[in-house]
Amino acid sequence: MYIDYLKNKMEHLVTINRWLYNQWGYHDPDGSEKKWFNDRKEKLKNRKLLPIIFIAIEDETPVGTASIIKSDMKTHPELEPWLANVYVKEDKRGNGFGTELVKRVLKESKLNNFKKLYLFTPDKKKFYQKIGWKLYKHEEYRNEMVDIMQYSLQGADI
């Protein structure tokens, strides 16, 4: 397995977009898989730093993805940047792909001199704590309780 930038593997954009839309599209009632695809494609073309989208590849087949984005919670625009869209194919879960994707995001974030990184999760707090993330806040978001977590990159040995 290796991890690359999605912009280097654009032939997998449709697959990545489908995974993410199927997993989280219900949070976007005005969205569609096509709108998400077009938005993601445009963002990958831009010359801005963020978003940075990674893809995990095994035997030339995508098995997972993760991103660094500017903001992920409308209720916390003061927090940035964010780890987002961590997804591993169901039949590949439990094999360390998610951990490797998160570590790659942390390395990239440190290379870009980010001081902290944030994420939110309704149900994966323990997974992230094992990798060194700390609980920042527990609150209601989108009608469910979520944990906002942070990772301090200053002095981190990644």
C-alpha positions as a printed Julia matrix, in Angstrom:
158×3 Matrix{Float64}:
   0.0    0.0     0.0
   1.18   3.5    -0.75
  -0.35   6.95   -0.31
  -0.33   9.6    -3.02
  -2.01  12.92   -3.7
  -5.37  12.44   -5.38
  -4.41  15.14   -7.91
  -1.77  12.64   -9.16
  -4.38   9.89   -9.44
  -7.36  11.72  -10.94
  -8.58   8.5   -12.55
  -9.8    7.55   -9.05
 -11.72  10.78   -8.36
 -15.1    9.24   -9.25
 -14.52   6.37   -6.81
 -13.33   8.63   -3.98
 -16.21  11.02   -4.52
 -18.75   8.17   -4.48
 -17.36   6.81   -1.21
 -17.51  10.22    0.47
 -20.94  11.11   -0.85
 -22.39   7.73    0.16
 -20.85   8.07    3.63
 -21.69  11.71    4.42
 -23.97  13.05    1.68
 -27.0   12.88    3.94
 -25.56  15.92    5.76
 -25.97  17.93    2.54
 -29.67  17.78    1.57
 -29.14  20.26   -1.3
 -26.15  18.38   -2.63
 -25.8   15.5    -5.04
 -23.03  13.13   -5.98
 -22.54  15.12   -9.19
 -22.3   18.45   -7.33
 -19.8   16.96   -4.88
 -17.75  15.59   -7.8
 -17.68  18.93   -9.62
 -16.78  20.79   -6.42
 -13.98  18.37   -5.54
 -12.64  18.44   -9.11
 -12.54  22.26   -9.11
 -10.83  22.36   -5.73
  -8.15  19.99   -6.96
  -7.46  22.29   -9.92
  -6.94  25.4    -7.83
  -3.51  26.65   -6.93
  -4.39  27.26   -3.27
  -2.78  25.06   -0.66
  -6.0   23.55    0.69
  -7.63  21.17    0.26
  -5.02  18.47    0.07
  -6.6   15.09   -0.67
  -4.73  11.82   -0.27
  -5.53   8.41   -1.66
  -4.32   5.05   -0.37
  -3.6    2.56   -3.15
  -3.12  -1.2    -2.91
  -2.41  -3.19   -6.06
  -3.29  -0.08   -8.1
  -6.78  -0.04   -6.54
  -7.95   2.75   -4.21
  -8.59   1.54   -0.66
  -8.96   4.78    1.28
  -8.74   8.54    1.42
  -8.19  11.44    3.82
  -8.01  15.21    3.41
  -6.69  18.39    4.95
  -9.24  21.17    4.57
  -9.47  24.73    5.82
 -12.67  24.33    7.85
 -15.06  21.48    8.6
 -17.54  22.85   11.13
 -19.65  25.91   10.39
 -19.95  26.42   14.15
 -16.17  26.77   14.56
 -14.76  28.94   11.76
 -11.98  30.01   14.14
 -10.46  26.52   14.08
  -8.31  25.58   11.12
  -7.1   23.49    9.35
  -8.95  20.17    9.68
  -8.41  16.5     9.02
 -11.54  15.41    7.15
 -13.03  12.7     4.97
 -11.08   9.82    6.44
 -12.53   6.79    4.7
 -11.34   3.21    4.18
 -13.24   0.67    2.08
 -15.23  -1.65    4.31
 -13.39  -4.79    3.25
 -10.03  -3.13    4.04
 -10.86  -1.77    7.5
  -8.86  -3.02   10.45
  -5.67  -3.38    8.39
  -4.0   -0.09    9.38
  -4.93   1.89    6.27
  -6.83   4.52    8.28
  -3.92   4.97   10.66
  -1.47   5.35    7.78
  -3.7    7.91    6.06
  -3.99   9.97    9.25
  -0.23   9.82    9.79
   0.33  11.0     6.21
  -2.0   13.95    6.84
  -0.09  14.8    10.01
   3.25  14.72    8.17
   1.91  16.93    5.39
   0.44  19.34    7.93
   3.77  19.63    9.71
   5.58  20.2     6.4
   3.16  23.07    5.75
   3.97  24.56    9.17
   0.48  24.15   10.58
   0.6   24.41   14.36
  -2.53  22.37   15.1
  -4.97  20.21   13.23
  -8.61  19.58   14.16
 -11.2   16.94   13.4
 -14.65  15.98   14.57
 -16.09  12.53   14.98
 -19.29  11.12   16.42
 -17.86   7.67   17.1
 -14.11   7.27   16.47
 -12.6    9.13   19.45
 -10.66   6.08   20.68
  -9.18   5.45   17.23
  -7.81   9.0    17.08
  -6.62   8.98   20.7
  -4.45   5.94   19.9
  -2.67   8.08   17.28
  -2.13  10.96   19.73
  -5.14  13.2    19.2
  -6.56  15.0    22.26
 -10.17  15.84   23.03
 -10.79  19.56   22.48
 -14.52  19.72   23.04
 -17.65  17.54   23.14
 -20.78  19.15   21.69
 -23.87  18.71   19.56
 -23.44  19.21   15.82
 -25.88  18.25   13.07
 -28.25  16.76   15.63
 -25.68  14.36   17.1
 -23.03  14.51   19.79
 -19.52  14.77   18.39
 -16.01  14.98   19.75
 -13.85  17.79   18.41
 -10.25  16.72   18.63
  -6.95  18.45   18.07
  -3.41  17.42   17.32
  -0.56  19.73   18.26
   2.08  19.58   15.55
   4.65  21.75   17.36
   7.41  19.45   18.51
   5.5   16.38   17.34
   7.66  13.49   16.15
   5.73  12.27   13.14
